[in-house]
Amino acid sequence: MVATLVLGIAIARALGATAFGQYGAVWALIMILSVVGHMGTDSIVVRETASDPSRARDLISSAMTMRLGSALIAYVLTLTVAALMKPDRAFLGYVAIAGLTLFASWYSLFATYFEATLRIGTQTLITTGSAYLTLGLTLLVIFLKQGLSAILWMAVLANFVMLTVAYLLLSRHVRPTFGRDLAVMKSVIMASLPLAGNLFLLMFEGKLPRLILLKVNGASIVGDYVAASQITESLGILPQAFMLSVFPLMSFYRANQPARFEDIYRKSLRYMSAIILPLALLVSFYSRDILRLLYGETFVLAAPALAILAWFMFFVFISSVNFNAIIAENRQKTFFGVSLFMLVPTILLYFLLIPRYGLVGAAIAPLVQQVVFYATLLALPSMRKYGIASVGASFRPLVATACAAIFLYGLNTAFQGVVAFAVYVVVLVAIRGVEKGDHDLLRNMLRGT
């Protein structure tokens, strides 16, 4: 995600807000429909392989077979939806180019073996390699003063290179083929469909504001929104990296030691809350300075959106833990029902706020949606556990953050951010937001023991 942020900064500074907005809208559309291409199989393969590594070859081969056809379906759907949006011809061309990355998405599937077997270094190389290779190639075409089409072609090239690299790395351990075991394929499909539905809804709700802004306000405003959202999304590397180590452990302990699973789950929520809340406070306070430093004066108008999206990341952090716990407990069907129930209210909320309030409305809408979503979890007996755990884990970090905010907004010095963070740490320790033994437990979790 750091590479994605740097990539976005380079494109925004080189091409301007309008082209950057088109770039963001193109990837929003593709990311929504990419779920059709991968069908949520990655997490299922990780869960099953972590429980029984001997099944890795059959699981990956079956998922490969499924995704051969689903990638083609996703590409056709992407072009169809883009055409229905009635954009200009250039936008359709951009979508056609970037959509080719859907056919290279297998590299994430190949990386599942390394995640499940806790070879995190190799898994990280595969999953981040495409982003860094895209960044390098993009910087080259920017230096050569090429346009958005060339930038998108570089993303396609980088994805296919990483597909090849991932296959060669996997072949040292497991050599997948196009599977013919219908029983395995059926089990993967049945397990992955609810997860795919959840992922589609999450991606749809997360990226829809960009498409509404494109239609209502134009590409330049989308560029402002993407600048703000890329800064906050770059923070997502923290829960992503954390869950890479913790999710296989969750899957193993849920099947073998449920009490240990519960301990890891609740402590993971507390760690994520303790990390994101002070970051959200600082990003929201320094939003104008951050945008000016990274993207330039042109994008400072996005500061209110950045301040709001920073707090939205709190829900992203705790949801990363809850979502993986739900998969480990094989309760994705129930979670999908809740997400589906929220779909219509979410769409109505987006179309109420974004056309009326523009950039700020696009930032407020996801935040309100998440508040309502977690309130719904608390109201449902079958999902209340996750809501209660989330509230309980975040209470003490919230108290410490409130104390830090008093100093941050009350002081007027060059070091008020440092002072506020110090206050946060002191208060968190004083109210026992950090427990004895947390350091050792966290270290063991990240080591996979």
ABEGO torsion letter per residue (X at the ends): XAAAAAAAAAAAAAAEAAAAAAAAAAAAAAAAAAAAAAGGAAAAAAAAAAABAAAAAAAAAAAAAAAAAAAAAAAAAAAAAAAAAGBBAAAAAAAAAAAAAAAAAAAAAAAAAAAAAGBAAAAAAAAAAAAAAAAAAAAAAAAAGBBAAAAAAAAAAAAAAAAAAAAAAAAAABBBBBBABAAAAAAAAAAAAAAAAAAAAAAAAAAAAAAAAAAAAEAAAAAAAAAAAAAAAAAAAAAAAAAAAAAAAAAAAAAABAAAAAAAAAAAAAAAAAAAAAAAAAAAAAAAAAAAAAAEAAAAAAAAAAAAAAAAAAAAAAAAAAAAAAAAAGAAAAAAAAAAAAAAAAAAAAAAAAAAAEAAAAAAAAAAAAAAAAAAAAABAAAAAAAAAAAAAAAAAAAAAAAAAAAAAABBBAAAAAAAAAAAAAAAAAAGABBBGAAAAAAAAAAGX
